Amino acid sequence: MTTPRTDTASFHAYLSSLQYPRIIALCGAGLSASSGLPTFRGPGGYWRTHEATSLATPGAFLRDAGLVWQFYSYRRHMALTVKPNPAHYALAELSRKIPGFQCFSQNVDGLHQRADHPREGLQLLHGTLFEVKCWSENCGYREENFTDPIVPALALPVDGKDPTATPDISDPKVPLSRIPIESLPQCPRCKRNALRPGVVWFGEKLPMQILMNVENYLNDLAGVDLILVIGTSAKVYPAAGYVQEARQRGAKVAVINMDANDVPAGGWEDGDWMFKGDAAVIVPELLKPVIGDVIVPQ
Ligand code: OAD
């Protein structure tokens, strides 16, 4: 059985040997964990009594749009209260330093953007919490929206005893009011449908333009030198399949994850690396030969 390398020195040597580096970072929720946002699987993977992933479907929205909006409004609020961590800044800096670097991120939390990751080097595979769109694809309305709460009905409840405290509605013990569809954000264009979060749900296709950008990058004859698999369980396709696709184009694989058992699909191959620990610490360290010390704005 192949075991991956774990030493930073051999990784740095490889990175420094690349003349025109072609590098992918495939990112997941673990990248934002040290910023204070929960991941999907494992502890924190529940919202009230619901598996977080079970609320991320068109069927869940049809059944109870109010509940799904409460979940996403809560996530928008949480994402706005935390800050990008050194790994987000390191990836943004790598993008400025290396034209052949692309960050394929499954994260919808807006932290890459808030770390000033150059837009052309960032493919948001699952969309973003801060875009909303009409439920009807025929209407096609979409807008960027950072308003928190997006409508008054989605304001977090206030504690009866302490008006300055907001109870944590992810806790099933905190009562949650039922929100009728008329009180949810409404489409200003067709005026007939509710707006929905502009994220990709289970059962939906990834945005066409993003898929094309990814395919164009992967199919470039220059190949791929390295794929960094950062804070993702790499279980959700097509994102998970990009590891094998990068390998087929010559890439070495480096996994950065808290859990050393989160092995990429297909297992380890000769020349891979596994760096176990917090992405916010490890990613800046690994990229140091190219980006130097990461500066996190205060
Ligand atoms: P997961 O929750 O599946 O995986 C998070 C990964 O991050 C796990 O492998 C953890 O071990 C690891 N991890 C946790 N904390 C970490 C830290 N501080 N540093 C490094 N690694 C850490 O989240 P994703 O892989 O992002 O899709 O999930 C992929 C997709 O499934 C999501 O985009 C979402 C979800 O359902 C949709 O909503 C469509």
Residues whose N, C-alpha, C, O or C-beta is under 5 A from the ligand:
A	BS01	OAD	G28 A29 G30 A33 S34 T39 F40 R41 T53 A56 Q106 H126 V200 W201 F202 G231 T232 S233 A234 V236 I256 N257 M258 D259 D262 G277 D278 A279
